[in-house]
Amino acid sequence: MAILAFDIGGSAVKYGIWTQNDLIEKSKFKTPKTWVEMKDSFVQIKEEFSQLYELEGVAISSPGAVNQVARQVEGTSAVPYLHFFPIYDELEKALGLPVSMENDANSAALAEVWKGAAKDSQTVLFVIIGTGIGGSVIINNKVHHGDHLFGGEFGYMLLDHDKTLSKMGTPVGMSNRYAERAGLSPDDIDGQKVFELAKQGDNLAKEEVDTFFYYLTMGLYNLAYSFDPEKIVIGGGVSNMEGLLDRIEEEFEHLFERIQMRPFMPRLELCLFRNDANLIGAVYNFLQKHTDIE
């Protein structure tokens, strides 16, 4: 038996086959411009793999707020035609197979809980640091979506008046602040370059890197002491940064000194999966919905 998995992104759709506890036949295609084209691509790929594997279902990682009860994608995303129509029903009719869907951040978190950095952990927060900050809340190996499907939207957290975690605790926000202070266009600088400039002794870059870690650590502190999870798993592009966890733990020490309180040091981990995380997590979500796996 095998599961066909898709990961819908703004520029590309990745896919693969999960069989014998492994993800194989991995490939991708450019994200179509319309839903009809997307659905036709799904059907074509499913028909091709049906000749080689006994497919038991289709697992999908999707942008947007996936409403498991209403069986539709809500909210907004970079693929607007996915939203607010009976997408589950259309796909199951077209594909002739059971379909499961989950938000992309939640899918990545499920992959880490199932087989990654948070394996064997029951309560986990997954924090994705990218253009903004998103993530997922996992309780007893299942996604906590929240009443308004905002579970894991950590970037909305207010840290200082109107300063959100997404604005202050991301490399993108850091590079934008640097560009404004240095009189540059935001297009001329990015987070990686600011980190490099800080290492080279650029005082302005060092200030903005310090600001980035100050607010990121404050956000992680709030999450740790609000949810008290077993682990906080960090993903996104910045998770590839050498010494990231050491620097965050150093910032935690400074924070504990400022507030003169240290109940515990949160357990932080870097995500194990990178490009395959959403596909693997989508499979786990399918197995939770359609089999006895927990």
NORMO-V801329 format. One record per pair of residues at least 6 apart in sequence whose ideal C-beta (glycine too) atoms are under 7 Angstrom apart, sorted by sequence separation. I is the first residue (numbers start at 1). J is the second residue. If there is no record, write none. Layout:
# NORMO-V801329
i: [I/I]
j: [J/J]
This chain:
# NORMO-V801329
i: [7/32/49/92/112/113/118/127/128/145/158/159/167/179/238/256/271/287/6/7/16/17/66/67/76/92/128/136/137/144/157/179/198/273/16/17/65/91/113/127/156/157/197/198/224/6/16/32/46/64/65/73/74/126/155/159/179/223/5/16/64/65/73/74/125/126/155/176/179/5/62/64/88/113/154/155/175/178/194/198/15/29/46/64/72/125/126/220/4/5/15/64/72/88/252/14/63/72/73/112/124/137/175/194/195/2/3/13/63/71/72/109/123/137/175/194/2/12/13/63/123/136/175/178/2/12/71/109/135/174/12/13/64/71/108/122/134/12/64/122/134/135/172/175/11/62/108/134/171/174/248/10/105/133/134/9/133/182/105/132/181/245/113/245/178/109/127/178/113/220/105/109/15/105/106/178/105/177/217/239/17/133/216/239/58/110/133/19/132/174/213/217/221/232/234/66/174/213/217/6/17/66/133/231/232/233/234/235/58/66/106/133/174/214/218/230/234/65/132/174/213/217/231/233/58/60/62/64/131/57/60/130/57/58/59/60/61/62/63/102/129/131/171/4/55/57/62/224/57/61/169/4/35/61/106/169/220/34/105/168/169/31/42/46/165/169/2/4/39/43/2/8/43/1/2/3/8/42/2/3/4/5/6/7/8/165/1/8/39/3/159/159/159/157/154/157/171/10/10/154/8/75/74/67/65/137/7/125/125/125/124/127/129/123/124/130/123/124/125/126/127/128/129/130/122/128/121/124/126/129/121/118/118/117/112/108/142/118/117/117/141/117/116/117/116/116/112/112/112/111/115/111/108/111/108/111/114/107/110/109/108/111/104/107/110/107/110/107/102/102/102/100/100/100/100/98/61/61/61/61/60/59/59/59/59/57/57/23/23/23/16/14/18/7/7/5/7/5/5/3/3]
j: [13/38/55/98/118/119/124/133/134/151/164/165/173/185/244/262/277/293/13/14/23/24/73/74/83/99/135/143/144/151/164/186/205/280/24/25/73/99/121/135/164/165/205/206/232/15/25/41/55/73/74/82/83/135/164/168/188/232/15/26/74/75/83/84/135/136/165/186/189/16/73/75/99/124/165/166/186/189/205/209/27/41/58/76/84/137/138/232/17/18/28/77/85/101/265/28/77/86/87/126/138/151/189/208/209/17/18/28/78/86/87/124/138/152/190/209/18/28/29/79/139/152/191/194/19/29/88/126/152/191/30/31/82/89/126/140/152/31/83/141/153/154/191/194/31/82/128/154/191/194/268/31/126/154/155/31/155/204/128/155/204/268/138/270/204/136/154/205/141/248/134/138/45/135/136/208/136/208/248/270/49/165/248/271/91/143/166/53/166/208/247/251/255/266/268/101/209/248/252/42/53/102/169/267/268/269/270/271/95/103/143/170/211/251/255/267/271/103/170/212/251/255/269/271/97/99/101/103/170/97/100/170/98/99/100/101/102/103/104/143/170/172/212/46/97/99/104/266/100/104/212/49/81/107/152/215/266/81/152/215/216/79/91/95/215/219/53/55/90/94/54/60/95/54/55/56/61/95/56/57/58/59/60/61/62/219/56/63/94/59/215/218/219/219/219/222/238/78/79/223/79/149/149/149/149/227/104/223/227/229/229/232/234/229/230/236/230/231/232/233/234/235/236/237/230/236/230/233/235/238/231/231/233/233/233/235/288/269/269/270/294/271/271/272/272/273/271/272/273/273/280/277/277/280/278/281/284/278/281/281/281/284/278/281/284/282/285/285/281/282/285/285/286/289/290/290/278/279/281/282/282/282/283/285/286/286/290/276/279/280/279/279/283/278/279/279/282/282/283/283/286]
